[in-house]
Amino acid sequence: MKLISIPLVDWSNGIIMIAVFAFVVIAMIAVLVSLMNSGKRR
């Protein structure tokens, strides 16, 4: 009897999800920095 091994990490999908998450975080940081810079000009 052979046990079916289920991988804990699916790299084909995980890398895409990590890339999307990183892109969202970078976009939020860019928006925050632009808001801080626009606030200083007043």
C-alpha positions in Angstrom: 0.0 0.0 0.0 1.5 3.3 -1.1 0.5 6.4 0.7 -0.4 9.4 -1.5 1.8 12.3 -0.5 0.2 15.7 -0.7 2.8 18.5 -0.8 2.3 21.2 1.8 3.4 23.9 -0.6 2.3 24.2 -4.2 5.1 26.2 -5.7 3.4 26.7 -9.1 0.5 28.6 -7.4 2.4 29.9 -4.3 4.9 31.9 -6.3 2.1 33.6 -8.2 0.3 34.4 -5.0 3.4 35.7 -3.3 4.1 38.0 -6.3 0.6 39.4 -6.3 0.8 40.0 -2.5 4.2 41.7 -2.9 2.8 43.9 -5.7 -0.2 44.9 -3.6 2.1 45.8 -0.6 4.4 47.9 -2.9 1.4 49.6 -4.4 0.0 50.5 -0.9 3.4 51.8 0.2 3.7 53.9 -3.0 0.2 55.4 -2.4 1.1 56.1 1.3 4.3 57.9 0.3 2.5 59.9 -2.4 -0.1 61.0 0.1 2.5 62.0 2.7 4.4 64.0 0.0 1.2 65.8 -1.1 0.3 66.6 2.5 3.7 68.3 3.1 3.2 70.8 0.2 0.4 72.7 2.0 
